[in-house]
Amino acid sequence: MTTYTKIPMGKNPTITVDADYVIAPITPLTYGGFTEHMGRCIYGGIYDPGNSLSDANGFRTDVIEALKELKTPVVRYPGGNFVATYHWLDGVGPKEHRPKRPELAWQGVESNQFGTDEFMQWCELVGAEPYLCLNFGTGTLDEALGWLEYCNSSADTYYANLRRKNGRENPYNVKYWALGNEVWGPWQVLQSTPSAYSHQAYQWAKALKLQDPSIKLILCGKDGLSSWDHQVLKECVKVDAHGLNGDLTRSLIDMHSIHLYTASQDYVANIVAPRAAERAIQITSGLIDLARIENGVSPSVPKQKICFDEWNVWDPVRAPGELGAEEKYTLSDALAVAVWLNVFIRQAAHIGMATIAQSVNVISPLMTSPTGIHKQMTWWPLKLFSEHMRGDSLAVHVCAPAYEGSTTPAWIRAATDTPWLDVSAARDDDGFTNLAVVNVSPDEDFQTVMNVREGYMRSFTLTAEGMGSVAKEDGIDPIKHDTWYAKGQIEYLFPRHSLTILKF
C-alpha cells in the first residue's frame, strides 16, 4: 500500500519505494476506453465515411493509430445512457435496411449505420477487446441472449447463422458483458430500484452463463459509496448453487461497476478531487467482502474486482452532455487525470478494469476535425502511464506537506489525505521501477529526497506555464525528457504543477 506522513511546509519531502514490495499486479485493462452513441464520439469520431482520413470501412485511421499508441486494451460499447433504448438488431445487416430511431438519452436520431459488426471490426483494428453493455431499460432477456449468440456462438442456430449471413463466419468471442448501465439514475429510461434490479440482474446472469459459461459479467453499481452498491452486491454476489452441475465454486458475477466524474472550478481542488475515487474503491472492496461473508462465499471463489467503467474529469455545466460534452482540457485537468491513474495503480489489488469516458470527442483526450486530430492536455498523462506504469504496483511511503484547502466533494477533507505530492509506483516486466509523481502545488517546487539503486535514471515531465494552459493545436509533444546517472540517496526537484515519471 501507499502510506503517507504529513510534514510541515519548508521541510524537504521524501519518497521511499521498495522494488521488492509488490502490492498486486496492474491489470492491462486499467487503460481501457469507452465509445457511446453520444455527440461526435461515433459519427465524426471513430466512424466518418467519406472523409479522406477514413479507410474503406469508414473508420478514422488517425483515431485508430492514436488509440494503438495508448495500447488501449478494451473498449466499452454502446453506452452509457444510450444503451437503455438501444436494440442491437437495428444495427446489423445491410445498412440500407437499418432503421432510424429516436434517441432518448441525448435527444437525437440514431441512424444505426454503425453497429455490432462495425464495432467488432474496429476493435480488431485498434487491438482492443470489446466490452458490451446490455439494455436493461427497454431490452429483454431474449434480446440479450440473441446478442450473445450472435457474437459468441459457433453453433448452427438462428443468430449465429445471422452473423454468418452478415459476413462474419467465426464468432467474435466477446468476453465482457455489463448488466445494464446506471439503472439507478432518475435520468435513465426505466430507472430501477435496488431490489428490482438485483432480481433482474441475477436471473439474466444465470441465463447468460448457461448459454456461455466463459463470459465475464459486470454488475451495475453506482459510485461505490451508496446503499445501492451495498444492496445489489448483497443480493448478487453469491455462489451459483443451481448453475451448471451445481458448481459451488462458481459465481455469476465477476466484477462490480462504479462510475465517478470529478471537477472543480478551483485548479487545485480539481487536481485532488480524484482522491474521492480512491475512497470509493476501498469502500466498494469492503462491500464486496461483506457480501461474500454474509452469503458464505468460499475463499476458493475468486473475489469480484471493481470495473471503473466511467471515469474522467467532467464539468457538465462547462460541457453539457446534450450538447455533445466537448470539454477543452487544461493542465489542471491533465494533472487530475494523472491523480486518477495514480489511484488505479495504488489500488491495483481491487481493479479489474477501468475505461475512461470517453475515447473520442466526448469529454475526451482526443478531438477530431474534418482534417485531423488534436491531442488535448489529458492525452499526455494517459500516454505516459500506459507506456510506463504497468507490471506490478509497488508500496510507497511519502513524507510531504499537505494541501489543506477546500475539496470537491467536500467530504474528501475528512476521509483521506491530500498531499502536495501524489505518488504511485510500478515495477514493469523489464525490471524497471517507475515512479509517478504529481506536484499538485500551483507555485511550489519540491526538492525531494529519494534512495535509488546505482544506474541510469530517466525522467518524463509534463507541465506548462500555468494551470489553465491548454495543449497547442500544432501537436507538439509537451513532455520533457532527461537522463542522468544516479546512486544512493539523491535529491530531485519536482516542479510546480507537474507530472513526473522517473524510471530507475
VEXKELUM-543884 format. One record per residue (C-alpha): residue number from 1; residue in three letters; x negated, y, z. Coordinates in Angstrom, 1 decimal, decimal comma, always signed. Layout:
VEXKELUM-543884
pos; code; xx; yy; zz
NUM; Ala; X; Y; Z
...
***
This chain:
VEXKELUM-543884
pos; code; xx; yy; zz
1; Met; +0,0; +0,0; +0,0
2; Thr; -1,0; +3,7; -0,3
3; Thr; -1,4; +5,3; +3,1
4; Tyr; -1,7; +9,0; +3,9
5; Thr; -3,2; +11,1; +6,7
6; Lys; -2,4; +14,8; +6,8
7; Ile; -5,3; +17,2; +7,3
8; Pro; -5,3; +21,0; +7,6
9; Met; -5,9; +23,3; +4,7
10; Gly; -9,6; +24,2; +4,3
11; Lys; -10,8; +20,7; +5,1
12; Asn; -12,0; +18,6; +2,2
13; Pro; -9,7; +15,7; +1,2
14; Thr; -11,0; +12,2; +1,0
15; Ile; -9,7; +9,3; -1,2
16; Thr; -10,6; +5,7; -0,3
17; Val; -9,8; +2,9; -2,7
18; Asp; -10,8; -0,8; -2,3
19; Ala; -11,1; -2,6; -5,7
20; Asp; -10,6; -5,9; -3,9
21; Tyr; -7,4; -5,0; -2,1
22; Val; -4,7; -5,8; -4,6
23; Ile; -1,1; -4,8; -3,8
24; Ala; +0,6; -6,5; -6,7
25; Pro; +0,4; -6,9; -10,5
26; Ile; +1,7; -4,0; -12,5
27; Thr; +4,2; -5,3; -15,0
28; Pro; +3,6; -4,1; -18,5
29; Leu; +7,4; -3,4; -18,6
30; Thr; +6,7; -0,3; -16,5
31; Tyr; +6,1; +1,6; -19,7
32; Gly; +9,4; +0,8; -21,4
33; Gly; +11,6; +3,2; -23,4
34; Phe; +15,3; +3,8; -23,9
35; Thr; +17,4; +4,7; -27,0
36; Glu; +21,0; +5,7; -26,8
37; His; +23,5; +6,9; -29,4
38; Met; +23,3; +10,4; -27,9
39; Gly; +22,3; +13,6; -29,5
40; Arg; +19,5; +13,1; -32,0
41; Cys; +18,0; +10,0; -30,4
42; Ile; +19,1; +7,5; -33,0
43; Tyr; +20,3; +9,6; -36,0
44; Gly; +17,5; +12,1; -36,9
45; Gly; +15,2; +10,5; -34,3
46; Ile; +14,3; +6,8; -34,8
47; Tyr; +16,7; +6,5; -37,9
48; Asp; +16,5; +9,1; -40,6
49; Pro; +17,3; +7,7; -44,1
50; Gly; +16,2; +9,8; -47,0
51; Asn; +13,5; +11,6; -45,0
52; Ser; +10,1; +11,4; -46,6
53; Leu; +8,7; +10,2; -43,3
54; Ser; +11,1; +7,2; -43,1
55; Asp; +10,4; +3,8; -44,5
56; Ala; +12,7; +1,8; -46,8
57; Asn; +14,9; +0,9; -43,8
58; Gly; +15,4; +4,5; -42,8
59; Phe; +13,1; +4,2; -39,7
60; Arg; +10,9; +7,2; -39,0
61; Thr; +7,3; +5,9; -39,3
62; Asp; +5,9; +8,7; -37,2
63; Val; +8,1; +7,8; -34,3
64; Ile; +7,2; +4,1; -34,6
65; Glu; +3,5; +5,0; -34,6
66; Ala; +3,9; +7,2; -31,6
67; Leu; +5,6; +4,5; -29,6
68; Lys; +3,0; +2,0; -30,7
69; Glu; +0,4; +4,4; -29,4
70; Leu; +2,2; +4,3; -26,0
71; Lys; +2,2; +0,5; -26,2
72; Thr; +5,9; +0,6; -25,5
73; Pro; +6,7; -3,0; -24,3
74; Val; +10,5; -2,9; -24,1
75; Val; +13,4; -0,6; -25,3
76; Arg; +16,8; -0,4; -23,7
77; Tyr; +19,8; +0,0; -26,1
78; Pro; +22,5; +1,2; -26,9
79; Gly; +23,2; +3,1; -23,7
80; Gly; +23,7; +4,7; -21,4
81; Asn; +27,2; +6,1; -21,1
82; Phe; +27,8; +5,4; -24,8
83; Val; +28,0; +1,7; -24,3
84; Ala; +31,3; +1,9; -22,3
85; Thr; +33,3; +2,2; -25,6
86; Tyr; +30,8; +0,5; -28,0
87; His; +31,8; -2,6; -29,8
88; Trp; +28,8; -4,3; -31,3
89; Leu; +30,7; -5,9; -34,2
90; Asp; +31,3; -2,4; -35,6
91; Gly; +27,5; -2,1; -36,2
92; Val; +26,8; -5,3; -38,1
93; Gly; +27,3; -6,4; -41,7
94; Pro; +27,4; -4,3; -44,9
95; Lys; +27,1; -0,6; -44,0
96; Glu; +29,8; +0,5; -46,4
97; His; +32,3; -1,6; -44,4
98; Arg; +31,3; -0,3; -40,9
99; Pro; +34,0; +1,8; -39,3
100; Lys; +33,5; +5,3; -37,9
101; Arg; +34,8; +5,6; -34,4
102; Pro; +35,4; +8,4; -31,9
103; Glu; +32,6; +8,5; -29,4
104; Leu; +33,9; +9,4; -25,9
105; Ala; +30,7; +9,7; -23,8
106; Trp; +29,1; +12,6; -25,7
107; Gln; +32,2; +13,7; -27,7
108; Gly; +31,1; +12,8; -31,2
109; Val; +31,8; +10,4; -34,0
110; Glu; +29,8; +7,2; -34,3
111; Ser; +29,1; +6,1; -37,9
112; Asn; +27,7; +2,7; -36,9
113; Gln; +25,2; +2,9; -39,6
114; Phe; +22,6; +1,9; -37,0
115; Gly; +23,5; -1,3; -35,1
116; Thr; +22,2; -4,5; -33,7
117; Asp; +20,2; -5,8; -36,7
118; Glu; +18,7; -2,4; -37,3
119; Phe; +17,7; -2,1; -33,7
120; Met; +16,1; -5,5; -33,7
121; Gln; +14,1; -4,8; -36,9
122; Trp; +13,0; -1,5; -35,4
123; Cys; +11,8; -3,2; -32,1
124; Glu; +9,8; -5,7; -34,2
125; Leu; +8,0; -2,8; -35,9
126; Val; +7,4; -1,0; -32,6
127; Gly; +6,2; -4,3; -31,0
128; Ala; +8,8; -3,9; -28,2
129; Glu; +11,2; -6,4; -26,7
130; Pro; +14,9; -5,5; -27,0
131; Tyr; +16,9; -4,9; -23,8
132; Leu; +20,7; -4,8; -24,5
133; Cys; +23,4; -3,3; -22,3
134; Leu; +26,8; -4,9; -22,2
135; Asn; +30,1; -2,9; -22,5
136; Phe; +31,7; -3,1; -19,0
137; Gly; +34,2; -0,4; -20,0
138; Thr; +36,4; -1,3; -22,9
139; Gly; +34,4; -4,6; -23,6
140; Thr; +35,5; -8,2; -22,9
141; Leu; +33,6; -11,2; -21,8
142; Asp; +34,4; -12,9; -25,1
143; Glu; +32,8; -10,0; -26,9
144; Ala; +29,7; -10,2; -24,7
145; Leu; +29,3; -13,9; -25,3
146; Gly; +29,7; -13,3; -29,0
147; Trp; +26,9; -10,8; -28,9
148; Leu; +24,6; -13,2; -27,0
149; Glu; +25,4; -15,9; -29,5
150; Tyr; +24,7; -13,6; -32,5
151; Cys; +21,3; -12,6; -31,0
152; Asn; +20,1; -15,8; -29,5
153; Ser; +21,8; -18,9; -30,8
154; Ser; +20,3; -21,3; -33,4
155; Ala; +23,5; -23,5; -33,4
156; Asp; +25,9; -23,9; -36,3
157; Thr; +28,5; -21,6; -34,6
158; Tyr; +30,5; -18,6; -35,7
159; Tyr; +28,5; -15,7; -34,5
160; Ala; +25,1; -17,4; -35,2
161; Asn; +26,3; -18,0; -38,7
162; Leu; +27,5; -14,4; -39,0
163; Arg; +23,9; -13,3; -38,1
164; Arg; +22,6; -15,6; -40,9
165; Lys; +25,2; -14,2; -43,3
166; Asn; +23,9; -10,7; -42,4
167; Gly; +20,4; -11,7; -43,5
168; Arg; +18,7; -13,0; -40,3
169; Glu; +18,1; -16,7; -40,1
170; Asn; +16,2; -17,0; -36,9
171; Pro; +17,5; -15,9; -33,5
172; Tyr; +16,3; -12,6; -32,0
173; Asn; +15,9; -14,2; -28,6
174; Val; +16,9; -11,2; -26,6
175; Lys; +15,7; -11,8; -23,0
176; Tyr; +17,0; -8,8; -21,1
177; Trp; +20,8; -8,0; -20,7
178; Ala; +22,3; -5,4; -18,5
179; Leu; +25,7; -6,0; -16,8
180; Gly; +27,1; -2,5; -17,6
181; Asn; +25,8; +1,0; -17,2
182; Glu; +26,7; +3,4; -14,3
183; Val; +30,1; +1,9; -13,9
184; Trp; +30,3; +3,7; -10,5
185; Gly; +30,4; +7,1; -12,1
186; Pro; +33,6; +9,2; -12,5
187; Trp; +32,4; +10,3; -16,0
188; Gln; +32,4; +6,7; -17,1
189; Val; +35,2; +5,2; -19,2
190; Leu; +36,8; +2,7; -16,9
191; Gln; +35,0; +3,6; -13,7
192; Ser; +35,0; +0,7; -11,3
193; Thr; +34,8; +0,0; -7,6
194; Pro; +32,0; -1,9; -5,9
195; Ser; +34,3; -4,9; -5,2
196; Ala; +35,9; -5,0; -8,7
197; Tyr; +32,5; -4,6; -10,4
198; Ser; +30,8; -7,2; -8,2
199; His; +33,5; -9,8; -9,1
200; Gln; +33,3; -9,0; -12,8
201; Ala; +29,5; -8,9; -12,9
202; Tyr; +29,1; -12,2; -11,2
203; Gln; +31,7; -14,0; -13,3
204; Trp; +30,2; -12,6; -16,5
205; Ala; +26,8; -13,6; -15,3
206; Lys; +27,9; -17,1; -14,8
207; Ala; +29,3; -17,4; -18,3
208; Leu; +26,4; -15,7; -20,0
209; Lys; +23,8; -18,0; -18,3
210; Leu; +25,9; -21,1; -19,1
211; Gln; +25,6; -20,1; -22,7
212; Asp; +21,9; -19,2; -22,5
213; Pro; +20,1; -20,0; -19,2
214; Ser; +16,9; -18,4; -20,4
215; Ile; +18,1; -14,8; -20,3
216; Lys; +17,4; -12,3; -17,5
217; Leu; +20,4; -10,4; -16,2
218; Ile; +20,3; -6,9; -14,7
219; Leu; +22,9; -5,8; -12,1
220; Cys; +24,3; -2,3; -12,4
221; Gly; +23,1; -0,4; -9,3
222; Lys; +23,4; +3,3; -8,6
223; Asp; +20,4; +5,2; -7,2
224; Gly; +19,2; +2,7; -4,7
225; Leu; +20,3; +4,9; -1,8
226; Ser; +24,0; +4,2; -1,7
227; Ser; +26,7; +1,9; -0,3
228; Trp; +27,4; +0,8; -3,9
229; Asp; +23,9; -0,7; -4,1
230; His; +24,4; -2,4; -0,7
231; Gln; +27,8; -4,0; -1,6
232; Val; +27,1; -5,2; -5,1
233; Leu; +23,8; -6,7; -4,0
234; Lys; +25,5; -8,5; -1,1
235; Glu; +28,2; -9,9; -3,5
236; Cys; +26,0; -10,9; -6,4
237; Val; +22,5; -11,8; -5,0
238; Lys; +23,2; -15,4; -4,0
239; Val; +22,3; -18,9; -5,3
240; Asp; +24,4; -20,3; -8,2
241; Ala; +25,8; -23,3; -6,3
242; His; +28,2; -24,1; -9,2
243; Gly; +26,0; -23,5; -12,1
244; Leu; +24,1; -25,9; -14,3
245; Asn; +23,6; -29,1; -12,4
246; Gly; +24,3; -27,3; -9,1
247; Asp; +20,8; -25,9; -9,1
248; Leu; +20,4; -24,3; -5,7
249; Thr; +17,0; -22,7; -6,7
250; Arg; +18,7; -20,6; -9,4
251; Ser; +20,1; -17,1; -9,1
252; Leu; +22,3; -15,5; -11,7
253; Ile; +20,9; -12,0; -11,1
254; Asp; +17,3; -11,3; -11,9
255; Met; +17,0; -7,5; -11,5
256; His; +18,9; -4,6; -9,9
257; Ser; +19,1; -1,4; -11,9
258; Ile; +18,8; +2,0; -10,4
259; His; +18,9; +5,5; -12,0
260; Leu; +17,5; +8,8; -10,9
261; Tyr; +16,6; +12,1; -12,6
262; Thr; +14,6; +14,8; -10,9
263; Ala; +14,3; +18,5; -11,5
264; Ser; +13,8; +21,8; -9,7
265; Gln; +13,5; +25,4; -10,9
266; Asp; +10,6; +25,7; -8,4
267; Tyr; +7,4; +24,5; -10,1
268; Val; +6,0; +22,7; -7,0
269; Ala; +9,3; +21,2; -5,8
270; Asn; +9,8; +19,9; -9,3
271; Ile; +6,5; +18,0; -9,2
272; Val; +7,1; +16,4; -5,8
273; Ala; +10,8; +15,5; -6,5
274; Pro; +9,9; +12,0; -7,8
275; Arg; +8,9; +11,1; -4,2
276; Ala; +12,7; +10,6; -3,8
277; Ala; +12,4; +7,7; -6,3
278; Glu; +9,7; +6,1; -4,1
279; Arg; +12,0; +6,1; -1,1
280; Ala; +14,8; +4,8; -3,3
281; Ile; +12,7; +1,8; -4,4
282; Gln; +11,7; +1,0; -0,9
283; Ile; +15,3; +1,1; +0,3
284; Thr; +16,6; -0,9; -2,6
285; Ser; +14,0; -3,6; -2,0
286; Gly; +15,2; -3,7; +1,6
287; Leu; +18,8; -4,1; +0,5
288; Ile; +17,8; -7,0; -1,8
289; Asp; +16,1; -8,6; +1,2
290; Leu; +19,2; -8,0; +3,3
291; Ala; +21,5; -9,6; +0,7
292; Arg; +19,2; -12,6; +0,4
293; Ile; +19,0; -13,0; +4,2
294; Glu; +22,8; -12,7; +4,7
295; Asn; +23,5; -15,0; +1,8
296; Gly; +21,0; -17,6; +2,8
297; Val; +19,0; -17,4; -0,4
298; Ser; +16,0; -19,7; -0,2
299; Pro; +12,5; -18,2; -0,4
300; Ser; +11,9; -20,6; -3,3
301; Val; +14,3; -18,5; -5,4
302; Pro; +12,3; -15,6; -6,9
303; Lys; +13,1; -12,3; -5,4
304; Gln; +15,0; -9,9; -7,6
305; Lys; +13,0; -6,9; -8,8
306; Ile; +14,1; -3,4; -9,5
307; Cys; +14,8; -2,2; -13,0
308; Phe; +14,5; +1,5; -13,0
309; Asp; +16,0; +1,8; -16,4
310; Glu; +16,8; +5,5; -16,4
311; Trp; +14,2; +7,9; -15,0
312; Asn; +12,8; +11,3; -16,1
313; Val; +12,7; +15,0; -15,4
314; Trp; +16,1; +16,4; -16,5
315; Asp; +17,9; +19,6; -15,6
316; Pro; +21,4; +19,1; -17,1
317; Val; +22,1; +22,9; -16,8
318; Arg; +19,0; +23,6; -18,8
319; Ala; +19,6; +20,8; -21,3
320; Pro; +23,3; +19,7; -21,3
321; Gly; +24,0; +16,2; -22,3
322; Glu; +27,0; +17,1; -24,5
323; Leu; +24,7; +19,4; -26,5
324; Gly; +22,0; +16,8; -27,0
325; Ala; +19,9; +17,3; -23,9
326; Glu; +16,8; +18,5; -25,8
327; Glu; +14,5; +19,6; -23,0
328; Lys; +11,5; +21,8; -23,6
329; Tyr; +9,0; +20,5; -21,1
330; Thr; +6,3; +22,4; -19,2
331; Leu; +3,1; +21,4; -17,4
332; Ser; +5,1; +21,2; -14,2
333; Asp; +7,4; +18,6; -15,8
334; Ala; +4,3; +16,7; -17,1
335; Leu; +2,9; +16,6; -13,6
336; Ala; +6,3; +15,4; -12,3
337; Val; +6,2; +12,6; -14,8
338; Ala; +2,7; +11,7; -13,6
339; Val; +4,0; +11,5; -10,0
340; Trp; +6,9; +9,3; -11,3
341; Leu; +4,3; +7,0; -12,8
342; Asn; +2,2; +7,1; -9,6
343; Val; +5,3; +6,0; -7,7
344; Phe; +5,8; +3,0; -10,0
345; Ile; +2,1; +2,0; -9,6
346; Arg; +2,2; +2,3; -5,9
347; Gln; +5,5; +0,3; -5,7
348; Ala; +4,4; -2,3; -8,3
349; Ala; +5,4; -5,1; -6,0
350; His; +9,1; -4,2; -6,4
351; Ile; +9,2; -3,0; -10,0
352; Gly; +10,4; -5,5; -12,7
353; Met; +10,9; -2,9; -15,4
354; Ala; +11,1; +0,9; -15,9
355; Thr; +12,4; +2,6; -19,1
356; Ile; +12,1; +6,4; -19,5
357; Ala; +15,2; +8,1; -20,6
358; Gln; +14,9; +8,7; -23,5
359; Ser; +12,3; +7,8; -26,1
360; Val; +13,0; +10,4; -28,8
361; Asn; +14,6; +13,9; -28,9
362; Val; +16,9; +13,5; -25,9
363; Ile; +15,1; +14,6; -22,7
364; Ser; +12,1; +13,1; -24,4
365; Pro; +8,3; +13,4; -24,7
366; Leu; +8,7; +13,1; -28,4
367; Met; +10,6; +15,6; -30,6
368; Thr; +11,2; +15,2; -34,3
369; Ser; +11,9; +17,7; -37,0
370; Pro; +12,5; +17,0; -40,7
371; Thr; +8,8; +17,5; -41,4
372; Gly; +7,1; +15,9; -38,4
373; Ile; +6,8; +15,0; -34,8
374; His; +5,9; +17,1; -31,7
375; Lys; +4,4; +15,6; -28,6
376; Gln; +5,6; +17,5; -25,6
377; Met; +3,7; +18,0; -22,4
378; Thr; +5,3; +15,0; -20,8
379; Trp; +3,9; +12,8; -23,6
380; Trp; +0,3; +13,1; -22,3
381; Pro; +0,7; +11,6; -18,8
382; Leu; +2,6; +8,7; -20,4
383; Lys; -0,3; +8,1; -22,8
384; Leu; -2,9; +8,3; -20,0
385; Phe; -1,1; +5,9; -17,7
386; Ser; -0,3; +3,5; -20,4
387; Glu; -3,9; +3,4; -21,5
388; His; -5,5; +3,2; -18,1
389; Met; -3,0; +2,3; -15,3
390; Arg; -2,5; -1,4; -16,0
391; Gly; -3,5; -4,7; -14,3
392; Asp; -3,2; -4,7; -10,6
393; Ser; -2,1; -2,0; -8,2
394; Leu; -4,7; -1,2; -5,5
395; Ala; -4,5; +0,0; -2,0
396; Val; -5,5; +3,6; -1,5
397; His; -5,9; +5,8; +1,6
398; Val; -5,6; +9,6; +1,1
399; Cys; -6,6; +12,3; +3,6
400; Ala; -5,3; +15,7; +2,2
401; Pro; -3,4; +18,7; +3,2
402; Ala; +0,4; +18,6; +2,5
403; Tyr; +2,9; +20,7; +0,6
404; Glu; +5,4; +21,9; +3,3
405; Gly; +7,8; +23,9; +1,2
406; Ser; +11,3; +23,1; +0,1
407; Thr; +12,1; +20,0; -1,8
408; Thr; +14,8; +18,8; -4,3
409; Pro; +16,6; +16,9; -3,0
410; Ala; +16,2; +18,4; +0,5
411; Trp; +16,1; +15,1; +2,3
412; Ile; +12,7; +14,3; +0,9
413; Arg; +11,2; +16,6; +3,5
414; Ala; +12,3; +14,3; +6,4
415; Ala; +12,0; +10,9; +4,5
416; Thr; +8,5; +10,9; +3,0
417; Asp; +5,2; +12,7; +2,7
418; Thr; +4,3; +15,3; +0,0
419; Pro; +0,5; +15,6; +0,0
420; Trp; -1,1; +18,1; -2,3
421; Leu; -3,0; +15,2; -3,9
422; Asp; -0,6; +12,5; -5,1
423; Val; -2,6; +9,3; -5,8
424; Ser; -2,3; +5,8; -7,2
425; Ala; -5,0; +3,2; -8,2
426; Ala; -5,2; +0,2; -10,5
427; Arg; -7,8; -2,4; -11,4
428; Asp; -7,5; -3,3; -15,1
429; Asp; -8,2; -6,5; -16,8
430; Asp; -11,7; -5,3; -17,8
431; Gly; -12,6; -4,8; -14,2
432; Phe; -12,5; -1,0; -14,1
433; Thr; -11,0; +0,8; -11,1
434; Asn; -8,7; +3,6; -12,3
435; Leu; -7,6; +6,4; -10,0
436; Ala; -4,7; +8,7; -11,0
437; Val; -4,7; +12,0; -9,0
438; Val; -2,1; +14,7; -9,4
439; Asn; -3,1; +18,0; -7,8
440; Val; +0,3; +19,5; -7,1
441; Ser; -1,0; +22,9; -6,0
442; Pro; -0,4; +25,8; -8,3
443; Asp; -3,5; +27,7; -7,0
444; Glu; -5,9; +25,5; -5,0
445; Asp; -8,7; +23,3; -6,4
446; Phe; -9,6; +20,4; -4,0
447; Gln; -13,2; +19,3; -3,6
448; Thr; -12,7; +15,7; -2,7
449; Val; -15,0; +13,1; -1,2
450; Met; -14,9; +9,5; -2,5
451; Asn; -17,1; +6,4; -2,3
452; Val; -17,9; +4,7; -5,6
453; Arg; -20,0; +1,8; -6,8
454; Glu; -23,0; +2,6; -8,9
455; Gly; -22,3; +3,1; -12,6
456; Tyr; -20,8; +5,5; -15,1
457; Met; -17,6; +7,3; -14,3
458; Arg; -15,3; +8,8; -16,9
459; Ser; -12,6; +11,4; -16,3
460; Phe; -9,5; +12,4; -18,3
461; Thr; -7,8; +15,6; -17,2
462; Leu; -4,5; +17,2; -18,2
463; Thr; -4,0; +20,8; -17,2
464; Ala; -3,1; +24,2; -18,7
465; Glu; -3,2; +27,9; -17,9
466; Gly; -0,1; +27,8; -15,8
467; Met; +2,7; +25,6; -14,5
468; Gly; +5,1; +26,9; -17,1
469; Ser; +2,8; +26,1; -20,1
470; Val; +4,2; +24,0; -22,9
471; Ala; +2,4; +21,8; -25,4
472; Lys; +1,1; +23,5; -28,5
473; Glu; +3,0; +22,8; -31,7
474; Asp; -0,1; +22,1; -33,6
475; Gly; -0,6; +18,7; -31,9
476; Ile; -3,9; +19,5; -30,3
477; Asp; -4,8; +16,9; -27,6
478; Pro; -4,9; +18,8; -24,3
479; Ile; -6,8; +16,0; -22,5
480; Lys; -10,3; +16,9; -21,4
481; His; -12,9; +14,1; -21,2
482; Asp; -16,1; +13,8; -19,3
483; Thr; -18,7; +11,0; -18,5
484; Trp; -21,4; +11,0; -15,8
485; Tyr; -23,4; +8,7; -13,6
486; Ala; -22,3; +8,3; -10,0
487; Lys; -23,4; +6,2; -7,0
488; Gly; -22,3; +6,1; -3,4
489; Gln; -20,5; +9,0; -1,8
490; Ile; -19,6; +11,7; -4,3
491; Glu; -17,6; +14,9; -4,4
492; Tyr; -15,2; +15,5; -7,2
493; Leu; -13,2; +18,7; -7,9
494; Phe; -9,6; +18,1; -8,7
495; Pro; -8,5; +21,3; -10,5
496; Arg; -5,2; +23,1; -9,5
497; His; -2,0; +22,0; -11,3
498; Ser; -3,6; +19,0; -13,0
499; Leu; -3,5; +15,2; -13,6
500; Thr; -6,9; +13,5; -13,5
501; Ile; -7,6; +9,8; -14,2
502; Leu; -11,0; +8,7; -13,0
503; Lys; -12,3; +5,4; -14,5
504; Phe; -15,1; +3,7; -12,4
***
